[in-house]
Amino acid sequence: MIAIGAYQLDVGRRMLVGAGGEAALSPLGSRLLQYLAEHRGEVVGREALIDALWSGNFLVGDPALNRLISETRKAAQQVGTQALIETVHKSG
């Protein structure tokens, strides 16, 4: 389990757990939150995320990353948070 504020990321079960219950995450969604938790307090750029999640396959591109972040934010809303992933305009 990885603590993310008041929430827990159960990496083994790929579940986000919070006061509002549990939400299932895709394998990539779980890896995304784990990566962001490991880099807490840092601004993580798109290139770093693509490199970490898709082993540097930059053909994946922004649409796939945008879709993954959107899916993961929806899972976070299910457990009662909307601020789990923050976007920093023009930075990461």
C-alpha positions as CSV (number, residue, x, y, z in Angstrom):
1,M,0.0,0.0,0.0
2,I,1.2,3.5,-0.8
3,A,-0.3,6.4,1.1
4,I,-1.3,9.3,-1.1
5,G,-2.7,11.9,1.3
6,A,-5.8,10.5,2.9
7,Y,-5.9,7.7,0.2
8,Q,-4.2,4.4,-0.3
9,L,-3.0,2.9,-3.5
10,D,-3.1,-0.9,-3.3
11,V,-0.7,-1.7,-6.1
12,G,-1.2,-5.5,-5.9
13,R,-5.0,-5.2,-6.4
14,R,-4.8,-2.1,-8.5
15,M,-7.3,-0.3,-6.3
16,L,-7.5,3.2,-5.0
17,V,-9.0,3.2,-1.5
18,G,-10.5,6.3,0.3
19,A,-13.3,7.4,2.5
20,G,-15.7,7.1,-0.4
21,G,-14.8,3.4,-0.9
22,E,-12.7,1.7,-3.5
23,A,-12.1,2.2,-7.2
24,A,-10.5,-0.2,-9.6
25,L,-7.6,1.1,-11.6
26,S,-6.2,-0.2,-14.9
27,P,-2.7,-1.6,-14.8
28,L,-1.4,1.7,-16.3
29,G,-3.5,3.8,-14.0
30,S,-2.0,2.0,-11.0
31,R,1.5,2.6,-12.4
32,L,0.7,6.2,-13.1
33,L,-0.3,6.9,-9.5
34,Q,2.6,4.9,-8.1
35,Y,5.0,6.9,-10.3
36,L,3.4,10.2,-9.2
37,A,3.5,9.2,-5.5
38,E,7.2,8.3,-5.9
39,H,7.8,11.8,-7.3
40,R,5.5,13.6,-4.9
41,G,6.1,17.3,-4.8
42,E,7.8,17.4,-8.2
43,V,6.4,18.6,-11.5
44,V,6.5,15.6,-13.7
45,G,6.6,16.3,-17.5
46,R,4.7,14.4,-20.1
47,E,7.9,12.9,-21.6
48,A,8.9,11.5,-18.2
49,L,5.5,9.9,-17.8
50,I,5.5,8.4,-21.3
51,D,9.0,7.1,-20.6
52,A,8.0,5.6,-17.3
53,L,4.7,4.1,-18.4
54,W,5.4,3.1,-22.0
55,S,9.2,2.5,-21.8
56,G,10.0,5.5,-23.9
57,N,7.7,4.6,-26.8
58,F,7.0,8.2,-27.8
59,L,4.8,7.0,-30.6
60,V,2.2,6.5,-27.9
61,G,1.8,10.3,-27.7
62,D,-0.3,12.8,-25.8
63,P,-3.8,11.3,-26.6
64,A,-3.0,8.0,-24.8
65,L,-1.5,9.9,-21.8
66,N,-4.5,12.3,-21.7
67,R,-6.9,9.3,-21.8
68,L,-5.0,7.5,-19.0
69,I,-5.0,10.6,-16.8
70,S,-8.8,11.1,-17.4
71,E,-9.5,7.5,-16.5
72,T,-7.5,7.7,-13.4
73,R,-9.1,11.0,-12.3
74,K,-12.5,9.3,-12.7
75,A,-11.4,6.5,-10.4
76,A,-10.2,9.1,-7.9
77,Q,-13.6,10.8,-8.0
78,Q,-15.3,7.5,-7.1
79,V,-13.4,7.5,-3.8
80,G,-14.1,11.1,-3.0
81,T,-11.2,13.2,-4.4
82,Q,-10.7,15.3,-7.5
83,A,-7.3,16.7,-6.6
84,L,-5.3,13.6,-6.7
85,I,-3.6,14.5,-10.0
86,E,-2.8,18.2,-10.5
87,T,-2.0,19.6,-14.0
88,V,0.6,22.4,-14.1
89,H,-0.1,24.3,-17.4
90,K,2.9,24.2,-19.8
91,S,4.9,22.2,-17.2
92,G,3.5,18.8,-16.5
